């Protein structure tokens, strides 16, 4: 009996402590983000934000933009040095110095909802989306690497698609209505796969980054998966593995389209389709490439293809 009471009290203590800790961390995070936004960042005209939901092509777009601003000559020890993760900066000691030392245009990666980011009107935002099924599978591999464990795939997908999951839908709901804002360029991952050079030129024009034509071959090479794969450690977020039988492979995986549906079970696909249908009905969302989809209502495609500068 004493053992059961002791176990109950321990479980209750853990629950209450976790609850209080979560509340404290939420308040701390919001206060830290407010401090970053209004005091540490010191926004500059032309700052470029790379906005995505996790595993939608974030690192790829970081590399594309960095190679564009360096004319295909960009070198770094880690991608975070040249395109830092904005959401983590409140917890990085020298954040203010790091931001001050970055040359303009600064490249800032974010997964924040639009309302929390609240980007300045004179900033440029490259908003990247990806097919949900492919995103789920990529996110699963990311979770395995992050946890240094072979995570149960079915359990991961169920959790990811649940109301309390990683919040793909709320992020989409937040950003999708802004995809045609004058300072936002919407790029689909699938379009990068289909026509990398065309999309690189589109991004460059939108961000007012001139391209030296003789440097384009180097930019394309450095933004290809073969080149990035060779430099895997420079993009890897991990510190170490604990599970000796843990997941193998690097951070840069394949960079493909359609593999998500192959990996998902019929039940998973039905859940994905249900969530995507909800997004289509409520938000007018589509994950089909522009060339293959009907013109989105109000989308100034011609303007943005020509550069979108305003």
C-alpha positions in Angstrom: 0.0 0.0 0.0 2.8 2.4 1.0 4.5 1.6 -2.4 1.3 2.5 -4.3 0.9 5.8 -2.4 4.6 6.7 -2.9 4.3 6.0 -6.6 1.1 8.0 -6.9 2.7 11.0 -5.1 5.8 10.8 -7.3 3.6 10.7 -10.4 1.5 13.6 -9.1 4.7 15.6 -8.4 6.1 14.9 -11.9 2.8 16.0 -13.5 2.5 19.2 -11.5 6.2 20.1 -12.0 5.9 19.5 -15.7 2.7 21.6 -15.9 4.3 24.5 -14.0 7.5 24.2 -16.0 5.6 24.2 -19.3 3.7 27.4 -18.2 6.9 29.1 -17.1 8.7 28.1 -20.4 5.8 29.4 -22.4 5.9 32.8 -20.6 9.7 32.9 -20.9 9.7 32.0 -24.6 7.1 34.7 -25.4 8.9 37.4 -23.4 12.2 36.3 -25.0 10.8 36.5 -28.5 9.3 39.9 -27.8 12.7 41.1 -26.6 14.4 39.7 -29.7 11.9 41.3 -32.0 11.8 44.7 -30.5 15.3 45.2 -29.0 17.8 42.6 -30.2 17.0 42.2 -33.9 17.1 45.9 -34.9 15.4 45.2 -38.2 17.1 46.3 -41.4 15.4 47.0 -44.7 15.8 44.0 -46.9 16.1 41.3 -44.2 15.1 38.0 -45.7 13.1 35.5 -43.7 12.9 31.8 -44.8 9.6 30.7 -43.4 8.6 27.0 -43.4 6.9 24.3 -41.4 9.6 21.9 -40.2 11.1 19.7 -43.0 9.6 21.6 -45.9 12.8 22.6 -47.6 14.1 25.0 -45.0 17.8 24.1 -45.2 17.7 23.9 -49.0 16.3 27.5 -49.2 18.9 28.7 -46.7 21.6 27.3 -49.0 19.9 28.7 -52.1 19.8 32.2 -50.7 23.3 32.1 -49.2 24.7 31.0 -52.6 22.7 33.8 -54.3 24.0 36.6 -52.1 27.6 35.2 -52.4 27.4 34.5 -56.1 28.0 30.8 -55.6 31.2 31.4 -53.5 29.6 31.0 -50.1 31.6 29.0 -47.5 30.8 28.3 -43.9 31.5 25.9 -41.0 27.8 25.5 -40.3 24.7 26.9 -42.1 23.5 28.5 -38.9 26.4 30.9 -38.9 25.2 32.5 -42.2 21.5 31.9 -41.9 20.7 31.6 -38.2 17.5 30.0 -36.8 15.6 33.1 -35.7 13.3 31.1 -33.3 16.3 30.0 -31.2 18.1 33.3 -31.0 16.5 34.3 -27.7 18.3 31.4 -26.1 21.7 32.1 -27.8 23.9 34.2 -25.6 25.7 36.4 -28.2 22.5 36.8 -30.4 22.8 40.6 -30.6 26.4 40.4 -31.7 25.7 37.6 -34.2 22.9 39.6 -35.8 24.9 42.8 -35.9 27.8 41.0 -37.6 25.7 39.5 -40.4 26.0 41.4 -43.7 22.9 42.7 -45.4 20.7 41.2 -46.6 20.5 39.1 -43.5 19.1 35.6 -43.9 16.9 34.4 -41.0 15.3 30.9 -40.8 11.9 30.6 -39.0 9.2 28.2 -38.2 7.1 30.7 -36.3 3.4 31.4 -37.2 3.0 34.6 -39.1 1.4 36.4 -36.2 4.3 35.6 -33.9 7.0 36.5 -36.4 5.2 39.7 -37.3 7.7 40.5 -40.1 8.5 44.1 -40.9 6.9 45.4 -44.1 10.2 46.2 -45.7 11.5 42.6 -45.1 11.3 39.8 -47.7 9.8 36.5 -46.8 10.4 33.3 -48.9 7.6 31.0 -47.8 8.2 27.3 -48.7 5.5 24.6 -48.5 5.8 20.8 -49.2 3.4 18.0 -49.9 2.1 16.8 -46.5 2.8 13.1 -47.0 6.5 13.8 -48.0 6.8 16.2 -45.2 5.6 13.6 -42.7 8.2 11.0 -43.8 11.0 13.6 -43.8 9.8 14.8 -40.3 9.9 11.2 -39.1 13.5 10.7 -40.1 14.4 14.1 -38.5 12.8 12.9 -35.3 14.8 9.7 -35.3 18.0 11.7 -35.7 17.0 14.2 -33.1 16.1 11.5 -30.5 18.9 9.1 -31.5 16.3 6.4 -31.6 14.4 4.3 -34.1 11.0 6.0 -33.5 7.9 3.9 -34.1 6.7 5.1 -37.5 3.0 4.4 -37.0 2.9 6.1 -33.6 4.8 9.1 -35.0 2.4 9.6 -37.9 -0.7 9.2 -35.6 0.7 11.8 -33.2 1.8 14.1 -36.0 -1.8 14.1 -37.5 -3.5 14.4 -34.1 -4.8 17.7 -32.7 -1.9 17.9 -30.3 0.7 17.0 -33.0 3.5 19.1 -34.5 0.9 21.6 -35.8 1.3 21.5 -39.6 -2.3 22.7 -40.1 -2.1 25.7 -37.7 1.2 26.8 -39.3 -0.5 26.6 -42.8 -3.6 28.4 -41.5 -1.3 31.2 -40.2 0.8 31.7 -43.4 -1.4 30.6 -46.3 -3.5 33.8 -46.4 -0.3 35.8 -46.6 1.3 33.8 -49.5 0.4 36.5 -52.0 1.4 39.5 -49.8 3.6 42.0 -51.6 6.6 41.0 -49.5 6.0 37.2 -49.5 7.1 34.8 -52.2 5.4 31.3 -52.0 7.7 28.5 -53.3 6.7 24.9 -53.4 9.3 22.2 -52.6 8.0 20.3 -55.6 8.8 23.3 -57.9 12.4 23.3 -56.7 12.7 19.7 -57.6 11.1 20.2 -61.0 13.0 23.4 -62.0 15.8 24.4 -59.6 17.3 27.0 -61.9 14.0 28.6 -62.7 13.0 28.8 -59.0 16.5 30.1 -58.0 16.0 32.9 -60.6 12.5 33.6 -59.3 13.8 33.8 -55.7 16.7 36.1 -56.7 14.4 38.5 -58.6 12.0 38.7 -55.7 14.7 39.4 -53.2 16.4 41.9 -55.6 19.6 39.8 -55.7 21.4 40.3 -59.1 22.7 37.1 -60.7 26.1 37.1 -62.4 25.4 34.7 -65.3 28.9 33.3 -65.3 28.4 32.3 -61.7 25.1 30.4 -62.2 26.7 27.0 -62.8 28.4 27.3 -59.4 25.2 28.4 -57.7 23.4 25.4 -59.2 26.1 23.0 -58.3 26.2 24.2 -54.7 22.4 24.1 -54.3 22.2 20.5 -55.6 21.7 17.6 -53.2 24.9 15.8 -54.3 27.0 18.8 -53.2 25.1 19.4 -50.0 25.3 15.7 -49.2 29.1 15.9 -49.3 29.0 18.7 -46.7 26.4 17.0 -44.5 27.9 17.9 -41.2 27.6 21.6 -42.1 23.8 21.3 -42.1 23.4 18.8 -39.3 21.6 19.9 -36.1 22.7 17.0 -33.9 25.4 16.8 -31.3 25.6 13.0 -30.7 23.9 9.7 -30.9 23.1 7.5 -27.8 21.5 4.5 -29.4 24.2 2.2 -30.8 21.6 0.7 -33.2 20.1 4.1 -33.9 19.2 5.6 -37.3 21.9 5.7 -39.9 22.5 8.3 -42.5 22.9 12.0 -42.5 20.9 15.1 -42.3 20.6 15.6 -46.1 18.6 12.6 -47.1 17.2 12.4 -50.7 15.3 15.5 -51.7 12.5 13.7 -53.6 8.8 14.0 -54.3 6.2 11.4 -53.9 8.1 9.1 -51.5 5.8 10.0 -48.6 2.8 8.2 -50.0 4.9 5.1 -50.7 5.9 4.9 -47.1 2.6 5.7 -45.5 0.0 3.0 -44.9 -3.5 3.2 -46.4 -4.8 4.5 -43.0 -2.1 7.1 -42.8 -2.8 8.3 -46.4 -6.5 8.5 -45.5 -5.7 10.8 -42.5 -3.3 12.9 -44.7 -6.0 13.3 -47.4 -8.6 14.3 -44.8 -6.3 17.0 -43.3 -5.3 18.2 -46.8 -9.0 18.3 -47.8 -9.7 20.4 -44.7 -7.0 22.8 -45.7 -8.3 23.0 -49.3 -11.9 23.7 -48.1 -11.1 26.2 -45.4 -7.9 27.8 -46.8 -8.0 27.2 -50.5 -4.7 25.3 -50.1 -3.1 23.2 -52.8 0.2 21.4 -52.7 0.3 20.9 -56.5 3.0 22.7 -58.4 1.9 25.9 -59.9 2.4 24.6 -63.5 0.1 21.7 -62.8 -2.5 23.5 -60.8 -5.2 26.0 -61.6 -4.3 29.6 -60.9 -4.8 30.4 -57.3 -7.4 33.1 -56.7 -5.7 36.5 -56.5 -2.2 35.1 -57.0 -0.1 37.6 -58.9 1.9 34.8 -60.5 3.1 36.8 -63.5 4.3 39.6 -61.2 6.2 37.4 -58.9 7.7 35.3 -61.7 9.0 38.6 -63.1 10.5 39.4 -59.7 7.7 40.6 -57.6 9.7 43.7 -56.5 7.6 46.5 -55.0 
